[in-house]
Amino acid sequence: MPTDELAWETRERRVAYSCPGFDIVNESVQLPDGTETDFDYLSEPPSVCVLPFTPDDNVVCIEEWRQAVSRISRGLPVGGVEPDDDDLEAAAHRELAEETGYEAERLEPLVSVEPANGIADTRLHVFVADGCRPTAEQQLDHNESIRPTELSFADLTDAVAAGEIHDGRTVLAVSYYRLVDPVCGPAKE
């Protein structure tokens, strides 16, 4: 693998702290100018975000308590890929059903990003789900407090544009969908 002149050399790597869901990794590194220093980052499994449309073209959103910011956050279903998931699409189907009680007829990948690659190795995979219907009860994790709601895509887009949606994954999914899907994006209004 070719080395770029900007690349850092990792001398040593250790998990400084581990908890369910993520690790904090500490690396001893050498910078291109020869300086030796430490670098810490959050390491976690890949995650999925679902932009779920009902047959009536509403979006299934969630309202969830977020302890880190001490408030209810409005957004889309998001969760980590689990060992039992066969693939990313299976993880997206599972997360949608667990967090909302809705199931999708179809899922299509939208985009994969590294939302915070300056401080985390997180990889987020966004899917668009169509034909979502409530089919079961939510199956929330022990530390989740979630209320599913439906909004029109126009209302969700307006809330993102007005800065009322603070969840970055939701802002990314809605914005990217509007940006790259000229057929479906504007047609959902």
For each residue, the residues with C-beta under 8 A, 3 or more apart:
1:
2:
3: 7
4: 7
5: 32
6: 32
7: 3 4 32
8: 29 30 31 32 39
9: 29 30
10: 13 27 28 29
11: 27 28 29 30 36
12: 27 28
13: 10 25 26 27 28
14: 25 26 27
15: 18 23 24 25 26 43
16: 23 24 25 26 40
17: 23 24
18: 15 23 24
19: 22 23
20:
21: 44 80
22: 19 42 43 44
23: 15 16 17 18 19 42 43 44
24: 15 16 17 18 40 41 42 43
25: 13 14 15 16 40 41 42 43
26: 13 14 15 16 38 39 40
27: 10 11 12 13 14 38 39 40 41
28: 10 11 12 13 36 37 38
29: 8 9 10 11 36 37 38 39
30: 8 9 11 34 35 36
31: 8 34 35 36 37
32: 5 6 7 8
33:
34: 30 31
35: 30 31
36: 11 28 29 30 31
37: 28 29 31
38: 26 27 28 29
39: 8 26 27 29
40: 16 24 25 26 27
41: 24 25 27 119 120 121
42: 22 23 24 25 116 119 120 121 122
43: 15 22 23 24 25 120 121
44: 21 22 23 47 80 120 121 122
45: 80 81 82
46: 80 81 88 91 122 123 124 125
47: 44 78 79 80 81 122 123 124 125
48: 78 79 80 81 88 91 92 95 124 125 126 127
49: 76 77 78 124 125 126 127 169 170 172 173
50: 76 77 78 92 95 96 104 107 126 127 128 129
51: 59 76 110 126 127 128 129 173 174 177
52: 59 60 76 77 96 100 102 104 129 132
53: 57 58 59 60 128 129 130 131 132 153 188
54: 57 58 59 60 102 131 132 133 150
55: 131 132 133
56:
57: 53 54 152 153 188
58: 53 54 150 151 152 153
59: 51 52 53 54 76 150 151 152 153 156
60: 52 53 54 77 96 100 102 132 148 149 150
61: 74 75 76 148 149 150 151 156 170
62: 74 75 76 77 99 100 146 147 148 149
63: 72 73 74 146 147 149
64: 72 73 75 144 145 146 147
65: 71 72 73 145
66: 69 70 71 72 73
67: 70
68:
69: 66 73 166
70: 66 67
71: 65 66
72: 63 64 65 66
73: 63 64 65 66 69 166 167
74: 61 62 63 149 159 164 165 166 167 170
75: 61 62 64 78 165 167 169 170
76: 49 50 51 52 59 61 62 167 169 170 173
77: 49 50 52 60 62 95 96 99 100
78: 47 48 49 50 75 95 124 167 169
79: 47 48 91 94 95 98 99
80: 21 44 45 46 47 48 91
81: 45 46 47 48 85 88 91
82: 45 85 91 94
83:
84:
85: 81 82 88 90 91 94
86: 90
87: 90 91
88: 46 48 81 85 91 92 109 125 127
89: 92 93 107 109 127
90: 85 86 87 93 94
91: 46 48 79 80 81 82 85 87 88 94 95
92: 48 50 88 89 95 96 107 125 127 129
93: 89 90 96 97 103 104 107
94: 79 82 85 90 91 97 98
95: 48 50 77 78 79 91 92 98 99
96: 50 52 60 77 92 93 99 100 102 103 104 129 132
97: 93 94 100 101 102 103 135 136 139
98: 79 94 95 138 139 140 141
99: 62 77 79 95 96 138 140 144 146 148
100: 52 60 62 77 96 97 132 134 138 146 148
101: 97 134 135 136 137 138 148
102: 52 54 60 96 97 132 133 134 135 148
103: 93 96 97 132 133 135 136
104: 50 52 93 96 107 129 130 131 132
105: 130 131 132
106: 129 130 131
107: 50 89 92 93 104 127 128 129 130
108: 127 128 130
109: 88 89 112 125 126 127
110: 51 126 127 128 173 176 177 180 181
111: 125 126 172 176 180
112: 109 123 124 125 126
113: 123 124 126 172
114: 117 121 122 123 124
115: 120 122 124 168 169 172
116: 42 119 120 122
117: 114 120 121 122
118:
119: 41 42 116
120: 41 42 43 44 115 116 117
121: 41 42 43 44 114 117
122: 42 44 46 47 114 115 116 117
123: 46 47 112 113 114
124: 46 47 48 49 78 112 113 114 115 169 172
125: 46 47 48 49 88 92 109 111 112
126: 48 49 50 51 109 110 111 112 113 169 172 173 176
127: 48 49 50 51 88 89 92 107 108 109 110
128: 50 51 53 107 108 110 177 181 184
129: 50 51 52 53 92 96 104 106 107 132
130: 53 104 105 106 107 108
131: 53 54 55 104 105 106
132: 52 53 54 55 60 96 100 102 103 104 105 129
133: 54 55 102 103
134: 100 101 102 148
135: 97 101 102 103
136: 97 101 103 139
137: 101
138: 98 99 100 101 146 148
139: 97 98 136
140: 98 99 144 145 146
141: 98 144
142:
143:
144: 64 99 140 141
145: 64 65 140
146: 62 63 64 99 100 138 140
147: 62 63 64
148: 60 61 62 99 100 101 102 134 138
149: 60 61 62 63 74
150: 54 58 59 60 61
151: 58 59 61 155 156 159
152: 57 58 59 155 156 189
153: 53 57 58 59 156 157 188 189
154: 157 158 188 189
155: 151 152 158 159
156: 59 61 151 152 153 159 160 165 174
157: 153 154 160 161 174 178 189
158: 154 155 161 162
159: 74 151 155 156 162 164 165
160: 156 157 163 164 165 170 171 174 175
161: 157 158
162: 158 159
163: 160 166
164: 74 159 160
165: 74 75 156 159 160 170 171 174
166: 69 73 74 163
167: 73 74 75 76 78 170 171
168: 115 171 172
169: 49 75 76 78 115 124 126 172 173
170: 49 61 74 75 76 160 165 167 173 174
171: 160 165 167 168 174 175
172: 49 111 113 115 124 126 168 169 175 176
173: 49 51 76 110 126 169 170 176 177
174: 51 156 157 160 165 170 171 177 178
175: 160 171 172 178 179
176: 110 111 126 172 173 179 180
177: 51 110 128 173 174 180 181 184 185
178: 157 174 175 181 185 186
179: 175 176 185
180: 110 111 176 177 185
181: 110 128 177 178 184 185
182: 185 186
183: 186 187
184: 128 177 181 187 188
185: 177 178 179 180 181 182 188
186: 178 182 183 189
187: 183 184
188: 53 57 153 154 184 185
189: 152 153 154 157 186
